[in-house]
């Protein structure tokens, strides 16, 4: 029986050492795997933020283009309205001015002789 305990004592220390080394290697392997996964996650988050920024810029550009088209339409409408208004004003001025007959000068008409 004493020889069995001696065999167990002789094998125990190397087995515990081997177990410790195996656990230590496993721990290192898992730590490196976790570190690699975190790095990949960080890269994905950066790519996602770049994609988000790109999408946001595209949306802003589309909005600005629609706004520009709207403003160009409004400017065109305002120019047309201004032209119509100036045409109407010219017509009113022409209607309100007395038309001179051909051959008549700018002399006062005899029809409007003031009475003293």
Residue pairs with C-beta under 8 A, 6 or more apart in sequence:
100 106
